[in-house]
Amino acid sequence: MAGATPAHSLGTTVLLNVGHALDHMFLLIFATAISVIATDFGFASWEALMPYGAAAFLLFGLGAVPAGRLG
């Protein structure tokens, strides 16, 4: 069948799922640590740093497409 995706071994499937879970966990570290980061850098509130977080999430999402193709 043309275009069918080959099945992966159990080890590959487990590693892909663990990597995906770690990826989401590390993305949320910024959202969790933002209040401490803002205090350390002298910002009045954590909202001042959110444009950086939004840009990081956007760039991460844009980079996911070529990374997926390369993988």
C-alpha positions as CSV (number, residue, x, y, z in Angstrom):
1,M,0.0,0.0,0.0
2,A,1.6,3.3,-1.1
3,G,2.0,5.9,1.7
4,A,1.4,3.4,4.5
5,T,3.4,4.1,7.6
6,P,5.6,1.1,8.7
7,A,4.9,-0.2,12.2
8,H,7.6,0.6,14.8
9,S,9.1,-1.9,17.2
10,L,7.9,-1.8,20.9
11,G,11.2,-0.2,22.0
12,T,10.9,2.6,19.4
13,T,7.3,3.3,20.3
14,V,8.2,3.5,24.0
15,L,11.1,5.8,23.4
16,L,9.0,8.1,21.2
17,N,6.3,8.3,23.8
18,V,8.8,9.0,26.7
19,G,10.5,11.6,24.6
20,H,7.2,13.3,23.8
21,A,6.2,13.3,27.4
22,L,9.6,14.8,28.4
23,D,9.2,17.4,25.7
24,H,5.9,18.6,27.1
25,M,7.2,18.6,30.6
26,F,10.2,20.8,29.8
27,L,8.0,23.2,27.8
28,L,5.9,23.7,30.9
29,I,8.9,24.5,33.1
30,F,9.0,28.0,31.7
31,A,5.4,28.5,32.5
32,T,5.9,27.2,36.1
33,A,9.1,29.1,36.8
34,I,8.2,32.4,35.3
35,S,7.3,34.1,38.5
36,V,10.7,33.3,40.1
37,I,12.5,34.3,36.9
38,A,10.6,37.7,36.8
39,T,11.6,38.4,40.4
40,D,15.2,37.5,39.9
41,F,15.4,39.8,36.8
42,G,13.7,42.7,38.6
43,F,10.4,42.7,36.7
44,A,7.3,44.0,38.6
45,S,5.2,41.0,37.4
46,W,5.5,37.8,35.5
47,E,3.2,39.1,32.7
48,A,6.1,41.2,31.4
49,L,7.9,38.0,30.4
50,M,5.0,36.3,28.7
51,P,5.8,37.6,25.2
52,Y,9.1,35.7,25.4
53,G,7.2,32.5,26.4
54,A,4.7,32.9,23.6
55,A,7.4,33.5,21.1
56,A,9.3,30.4,22.4
57,F,6.1,28.2,22.0
58,L,5.5,29.6,18.5
59,L,9.1,28.9,17.4
60,F,9.0,25.5,19.0
61,G,5.8,24.6,17.1
62,L,7.2,25.9,13.8
63,G,10.3,23.8,14.3
64,A,8.3,20.7,15.1
65,V,7.3,20.3,11.5
66,P,10.9,20.1,10.0
67,A,12.1,18.1,13.0
68,G,9.3,15.6,12.5
69,R,10.2,15.3,8.8
70,L,13.9,14.8,9.6
71,G,13.1,12.3,12.3
